Amino acid sequence: GKLGRENSGKRKIEIKINENVDDRLISFLIRCTIIYQKVYEISTLCGAENFFIIFSPIGKHYSFVQPSIKPTAK
């Protein structure tokens, strides 16, 4: 049973675009950091070769390559 707990676990959030440009960029940078951490974990824990690139709302690109670009690109 729930034992009187209404929300156990993670809360579900509504996924929609943030209308405020500054808030959108801040949210992007926070989530981008989380994605970088996950890509690094996959590479380290599983020995996976990763190539990750993402473009910010203002067009700046961020990338992560593990172990190097040559074997990953092939």
C-alpha positions as CSV (number, residue, x, y, z in Angstrom):
1,G,0.0,0.0,0.0
2,K,0.9,3.6,-0.2
3,L,0.6,4.2,3.5
4,G,-0.7,7.7,3.1
5,R,1.9,8.8,0.6
6,E,0.5,10.6,-2.4
7,N,3.7,11.1,-4.4
8,S,6.3,8.4,-3.9
9,G,9.1,8.5,-6.4
10,K,9.7,10.9,-9.2
11,R,7.2,13.6,-10.2
12,K,6.0,13.7,-13.7
13,I,6.6,17.1,-15.4
14,E,4.8,18.4,-18.4
15,I,7.1,18.6,-21.4
16,K,6.6,21.8,-23.3
17,I,8.8,24.6,-24.6
18,N,9.8,27.3,-22.2
19,E,8.6,30.6,-23.6
20,N,11.3,32.6,-21.7
21,V,14.5,32.6,-23.8
22,D,16.8,33.0,-20.8
23,D,15.1,30.3,-18.8
24,R,15.2,28.0,-21.9
25,L,19.0,28.5,-22.2
26,I,19.5,27.8,-18.5
27,S,17.4,24.7,-18.7
28,F,19.3,23.6,-21.8
29,L,22.7,24.0,-20.1
30,I,21.6,22.0,-17.0
31,R,20.2,19.2,-19.1
32,C,23.2,19.2,-21.4
33,T,25.4,18.6,-18.4
34,I,23.3,15.7,-17.3
35,I,23.5,14.2,-20.9
36,Y,27.3,14.6,-20.9
37,Q,27.4,12.7,-17.6
38,K,25.3,9.9,-19.0
39,V,27.3,9.6,-22.2
40,Y,30.5,9.4,-20.2
41,E,29.0,6.8,-17.9
42,I,27.9,4.6,-20.9
43,S,31.4,4.9,-22.3
44,T,33.1,4.1,-19.0
45,L,30.9,1.3,-17.7
46,C,30.1,-0.4,-21.0
47,G,33.2,0.3,-23.1
48,A,31.0,1.9,-25.7
49,E,32.4,4.3,-28.4
50,N,30.4,7.5,-28.3
51,F,30.0,10.5,-30.5
52,F,27.5,13.0,-29.2
53,I,26.7,16.5,-30.6
54,I,24.0,18.9,-29.6
55,F,23.1,22.4,-30.6
56,S,21.9,25.0,-28.2
57,P,18.9,27.2,-28.8
58,I,21.3,29.9,-29.9
59,G,23.2,27.6,-32.3
60,K,26.3,26.9,-30.3
61,H,27.4,23.3,-30.6
62,Y,28.6,21.0,-27.8
63,S,30.2,17.6,-28.4
64,F,31.6,14.6,-26.6
65,V,33.7,11.9,-28.2
66,Q,35.0,8.8,-26.4
67,P,37.6,7.3,-27.0
68,S,38.5,9.3,-30.1
69,I,36.8,10.6,-33.3
70,K,38.5,8.3,-35.8
71,P,37.3,4.9,-34.5
72,T,33.9,6.3,-33.5
73,A,33.2,7.9,-36.8
74,K,33.9,4.7,-38.7
